[in-house]
Amino acid sequence: MASSKTYLEFILEQLSGLEGISYRPMMGEFLIYYCGKIVGGIYDDRFLVKPVKAAREMMPDAELEPPYEGAKEMLLVNRVEDRDFLCELLEAMYEELPLPKKRKKS
């Protein structure tokens, strides 16, 4: 099941307190970026984030779920209605997130 544009717009609105939020469509789903780093994505209308230490500390009871079959598990964000929490979560995660990989030119 692909994610809906409506759910994407809801999450983007919840994150509107942060500068540098962007997204990229990917095979019916959406990758979410914060200041150029991938924080997670929207998969089957679920907001999942990378399981970095800061995210695990802020969401100790969060379930680990794969975004799609065969993928590494990510943390399910279940407090998507709390915009302050979402902004704090992404800010806390930022330093632990890797820089995007450089694409090779063909």
Contacts in CASP RR format, 6 or more apart in sequence:
PFRMAT RR
TARGET T0000
AUTHOR 0000-0000-0000
METHOD contacts of the structure
MODEL  1
MASSKTYLEFILEQLSGLEGISYRPMMGEFLIYYCGKIVGGIYDDRFLVK
PVKAAREMMPDAELEPPYEGAKEMLLVNRVEDRDFLCELLEAMYEELPLP
KKRKKS
1 44 0 8 1.000
1 45 0 8 1.000
2 28 0 8 1.000
2 29 0 8 1.000
2 44 0 8 1.000
3 28 0 8 1.000
3 29 0 8 1.000
3 30 0 8 1.000
3 42 0 8 1.000
3 43 0 8 1.000
3 44 0 8 1.000
3 45 0 8 1.000
4 45 0 8 1.000
7 42 0 8 1.000
7 45 0 8 1.000
8 23 0 8 1.000
8 30 0 8 1.000
8 42 0 8 1.000
10 80 0 8 1.000
11 32 0 8 1.000
11 42 0 8 1.000
11 47 0 8 1.000
11 80 0 8 1.000
11 86 0 8 1.000
12 21 0 8 1.000
12 23 0 8 1.000
14 80 0 8 1.000
14 81 0 8 1.000
14 83 0 8 1.000
14 86 0 8 1.000
15 21 0 8 1.000
15 32 0 8 1.000
15 83 0 8 1.000
15 86 0 8 1.000
15 87 0 8 1.000
15 90 0 8 1.000
16 83 0 8 1.000
17 83 0 8 1.000
17 87 0 8 1.000
18 34 0 8 1.000
18 87 0 8 1.000
18 90 0 8 1.000
18 91 0 8 1.000
19 35 0 8 1.000
20 33 0 8 1.000
20 34 0 8 1.000
20 35 0 8 1.000
20 36 0 8 1.000
21 32 0 8 1.000
21 33 0 8 1.000
21 34 0 8 1.000
21 90 0 8 1.000
22 32 0 8 1.000
22 33 0 8 1.000
22 36 0 8 1.000
23 30 0 8 1.000
23 31 0 8 1.000
23 32 0 8 1.000
23 33 0 8 1.000
23 41 0 8 1.000
23 42 0 8 1.000
24 30 0 8 1.000
24 31 0 8 1.000
24 33 0 8 1.000
29 41 0 8 1.000
29 42 0 8 1.000
29 43 0 8 1.000
29 44 0 8 1.000
29 67 0 8 1.000
29 68 0 8 1.000
30 41 0 8 1.000
30 42 0 8 1.000
31 38 0 8 1.000
31 40 0 8 1.000
31 41 0 8 1.000
32 38 0 8 1.000
32 39 0 8 1.000
32 40 0 8 1.000
32 41 0 8 1.000
32 42 0 8 1.000
32 47 0 8 1.000
33 39 0 8 1.000
34 90 0 8 1.000
34 93 0 8 1.000
34 94 0 8 1.000
34 97 0 8 1.000
35 94 0 8 1.000
36 100 0 8 1.000
37 94 0 8 1.000
37 97 0 8 1.000
37 98 0 8 1.000
37 99 0 8 1.000
37 100 0 8 1.000
38 50 0 8 1.000
38 97 0 8 1.000
38 100 0 8 1.000
39 49 0 8 1.000
39 50 0 8 1.000
39 90 0 8 1.000
39 93 0 8 1.000
39 94 0 8 1.000
39 97 0 8 1.000
40 47 0 8 1.000
40 48 0 8 1.000
40 49 0 8 1.000
40 50 0 8 1.000
40 74 0 8 1.000
41 47 0 8 1.000
41 48 0 8 1.000
41 49 0 8 1.000
41 67 0 8 1.000
41 74 0 8 1.000
42 48 0 8 1.000
43 67 0 8 1.000
43 68 0 8 1.000
46 65 0 8 1.000
46 76 0 8 1.000
47 76 0 8 1.000
47 77 0 8 1.000
47 80 0 8 1.000
48 65 0 8 1.000
48 67 0 8 1.000
48 74 0 8 1.000
48 75 0 8 1.000
48 76 0 8 1.000
48 77 0 8 1.000
49 55 0 8 1.000
49 74 0 8 1.000
49 75 0 8 1.000
49 77 0 8 1.000
49 89 0 8 1.000
49 90 0 8 1.000
49 93 0 8 1.000
50 74 0 8 1.000
50 75 0 8 1.000
50 93 0 8 1.000
50 97 0 8 1.000
51 64 0 8 1.000
51 73 0 8 1.000
51 74 0 8 1.000
51 75 0 8 1.000
52 93 0 8 1.000
52 96 0 8 1.000
52 97 0 8 1.000
53 96 0 8 1.000
54 89 0 8 1.000
54 92 0 8 1.000
54 93 0 8 1.000
54 95 0 8 1.000
54 96 0 8 1.000
55 62 0 8 1.000
55 75 0 8 1.000
55 89 0 8 1.000
55 92 0 8 1.000
55 93 0 8 1.000
56 62 0 8 1.000
56 75 0 8 1.000
57 92 0 8 1.000
58 85 0 8 1.000
58 88 0 8 1.000
58 89 0 8 1.000
58 92 0 8 1.000
59 75 0 8 1.000
59 77 0 8 1.000
59 78 0 8 1.000
59 79 0 8 1.000
59 89 0 8 1.000
62 75 0 8 1.000
62 76 0 8 1.000
62 77 0 8 1.000
62 78 0 8 1.000
63 75 0 8 1.000
63 76 0 8 1.000
63 78 0 8 1.000
64 73 0 8 1.000
64 74 0 8 1.000
64 75 0 8 1.000
64 76 0 8 1.000
65 73 0 8 1.000
65 74 0 8 1.000
65 75 0 8 1.000
65 76 0 8 1.000
66 72 0 8 1.000
66 73 0 8 1.000
66 74 0 8 1.000
67 74 0 8 1.000
77 86 0 8 1.000
77 89 0 8 1.000
79 85 0 8 1.000
79 86 0 8 1.000
80 86 0 8 1.000
END
